[in-house]
Amino acid sequence: MSRIRQWIRNQKLYKKIMYVTVSACMLVLLVCLGTEQIVHKAYNDMMYEKTTQIFTSYSNQVEMQLKELNILTLTIIGDNSIQENLITVRDTPVMTESWRESIDVIREQLMVHFFNTDIIRNYELYAANRFCLNTGNYHKDWAQPLLEQAREARGSMVIVLDGGKVYLVRQIRQIIDFEFTELGVIFAELDMHKIIKESNRNYQKVGVKMNLSVYVGDSCVYTDDSEIHPLEADGWTIRDDDFVVQCTTNRGWKFVFQTPYGEILHSIRTMIIRTTLLCIVIVAGILVICRYTLSRIFRHLDKLVLKFDDYSIGKLPSEEDMEEYKERKDEIGHINRRFMEMAYKHKALEEENFQRMLVQKEAEYKHLQQQIRPHFIFNTLSQIMWMAYQHGDKEIAELTDSLSKLIRGSMTFNEKTITARQELELVDNYMHIQKVRYEKRMCFRLDVPETMMHVLIPQMTIQPIVENAIAYAVEEMLDLCVVSVSGRIDGDKAIFIVEDNGPGIDPNILDKLVNGETKAKGNGIGLLNVQQRIQLAFGESNTDADKYGLSFHRIQEKTQVWITVPFTKPDA
């Protein structure tokens, strides 16, 4: 299976599509052939259903006529006149006057009862151990099995077959004085042709030529043209060129229908052959059209693949190659135009990138040259510091050392964020320089808990705020100015507080700086710059009223600047 998948993957796209198309066409052809067979079987089932409906009509009509005979014979055996005369025939010697009179009365009464039915060929009454009407060729030995069946039925009508003929027999029992002794038995031969003819009224309305045979037991009691041999079981079959259906009634009678099927079968076969040939022609046409269309499409795709191969070695498509695709509105034209645009844009980007690399190299060279200047400054400050120590001027030496550290810290913006400890060391160096300048006019306090020393903040965040406090407080005051830096943790935020006892600052200073309503003092890193770098580093918190950044407060005649950043736990 893996080899087959590998073989399929290695085939060209054109062959893959052709394989799929051929498979789909073959599947459609098989579906058409299967559908034709299903339709053929469905047609046969419909014919069977239609014939079954006709059979139901036949059987209903036959049952109705047999029910009428049941009612007729029930009327006969319950006729008081027949009952009384049968008693006389039984109890009177044969051939006497009263015996003859009773026979005549019985004969007249039976003629009246059977007058309105024509499905009885002949009938006879067996009474007093003999046939007494003489309308048929009946004798006791022949009728003995029928007599026994009638007596076993105890007054119910029985339909029996004997000698290829269908008979109706019914026992007449005495019902006067509620005695149920036998008075006689009625024999009647049924005319099956007239019964079927009477039932044939609905059958003729169907409009389908059919042949019918009726079997009682193994004997055919009726047939239209020629006897139709019954099937082994109920259902339908195609026999020669005929469609044969057999159904069995509750009485055990078999109705076998036969209708010509040769013309229908020939029409169906002709239709199947024509449909199959049409499907084959359509499938062949589809394959030819598909092959032609795919060859036209893949001719352009092959050209495009060659262009990609040329482009991989640096050869760009020419205007002549793209001429036929400029006005095409389909996907092929679109892909070729976009490829040409991409190729030329990529070429331009390569050249631009090459120029950018040259500029970058030049910038790196200049950067290396500029690194010499701060190195020269740090060496000079270091030399001044050691000369001060040699001359015994400790204060100038410490001041020079603090200035060197401050400059080094403010000039190394390599990291996005640093720890609070590193930032506070920078602040401490800065304040050491400011103490020398302002001497006793300024006091600095640092009270940040150790748990906050690992918090990450942007470089040069606290120092500019402390510098701003000196600009707005120390320089504006004649008394002692106290500047302090403290910190506290508030949930998931760390707050650094720069406080001074100066005259205060406008709480809306940031908004005014943004709107240009005021200008900051000095030329250093301003408040707005610090605010923007905090928000760029950490973004804003989830609520509008609680943001990371700067906020200004006036508490107990003191100005506080809160620096809010996320509280980060120390690494384990």
Buried (B, 14 or more C-beta within 10 A) or exposed (E): EEEEEEEEEEEEEBEEBBEEBBEEBEEBBEEBBEEBEEBBEEEBEEBBEBBBEBBBBBBEBBBEBBEEBBEBBBEBBEBEEBBBBBBBBBEBEEEEEEBEBBBEBBBEBBEEBBEEBEBBBBBBBBBBEEBBBEBBEBEEEEBEEBBEBBBEEEBEBBBBBBEEBBBBBBBBBBBEEEEEEBBBBBBBBBBBBBBBBBBBEBBEEBEEEBBBBBBBEEEBBBBBEEEBEBBEEBEBBEEEEBBBBBBBBEEEBBBBBBBBBEEBBEEBEEEBEEBBEEBEEBBEEBBEEBBEEBEEBBEBBEBBEEBEEBBEEEEEBEEEBBEEBEEBEEEBBEBBBEBBEEBEEEEEEEEEEEEEEEEEEEEEEEEEEEEEEEEEBBEEBEEBBEEBBEEEEEEBBBBBBBBBBBBBBBEEEEEEBBBBEBBBBBBBBBBBBBBBEBEEBBBBEEEBEEBBBBBBBBBBBBBBBBBBBBBBBBEEBEEEBBBBBBBBEEEEBBBBBBBBBBEBBBEEBBEBBEEEEEEBEEEBBBBBBBBBBBBEBBEEBEEEEEBBBBBBBEEEEBBBBBBBBBBBEEEE
